[in-house]
């Protein structure tokens, strides 16, 4: 018996074992270190992770999948399962650091990424499959249409590497779009600490009206007098690098 795919849970089961292996091999395994898989489903990734020297936890909300995993992988029992990822308090549940892996439910992709950012102090690395568009937006560089809030907020804390693209026909049922696998490696950028809140506000306001110059889009934030003539004010958000945004935030803070 296999699990019946439920659309509302974003279930698209990967059927290609080589791709599953490649995703699992994309993560660094520190001996005995903790790994959290989000949305294991029928365990196509899980079985390869279990071959690694690691302490595995599974965030899965589908009771049918959980039952399937317990039945088919003898070593998996109750203590491996931590429930809904979006409800998980990562810092409290795992005490120390934990890496994240998964072929994620695409209906909650950005929520997963924003949660990883929120808990970046606990999460050194993530390897995961998203719909290709989200993977590309996360990895995007300045002056491209994909470069935006997601790119800047993630890249301020993590180096992002786009690993490979996955065709829709290796899933059951096939999703409507191609998928992309990315790796995040924690690397908080210089100068961000202590300025995170303002940084987020500036990035969000800047890209909120991405076709406007920053002098316009940032008006909602009460631009400090001394910044009015800054060279970035005549640029658009997508022209600024992550380092530019961080430097600009620092300067802004110093004028408050
Ligand atoms: N990893 C499996 C399944 C991917 S489908 C494979 O590659 O075949 C996405 C999985 O995420 C499903 O099993 C779905 O039940 C699960 N899921 C959906 N929402 C979730 C949530 N909020 N927390 C944890 N798992 C979730």
Boltz pocket constraint, residues with backbone or C-beta under 6 A from the ligand:
constraints:
  - pocket:
      binder: B
      contacts: [[A, 9], [A, 10], [A, 11], [A, 12], [A, 13], [A, 14], [A, 15], [A, 38], [A, 39], [A, 40], [A, 41], [A, 42], [A, 43], [A, 44], [A, 45], [A, 59], [A, 60], [A, 61], [A, 62], [A, 65], [A, 83], [A, 84], [A, 85], [A, 86], [A, 102], [A, 103], [A, 104], [A, 105], [A, 106], [A, 108]]
      max_distance: 6.0
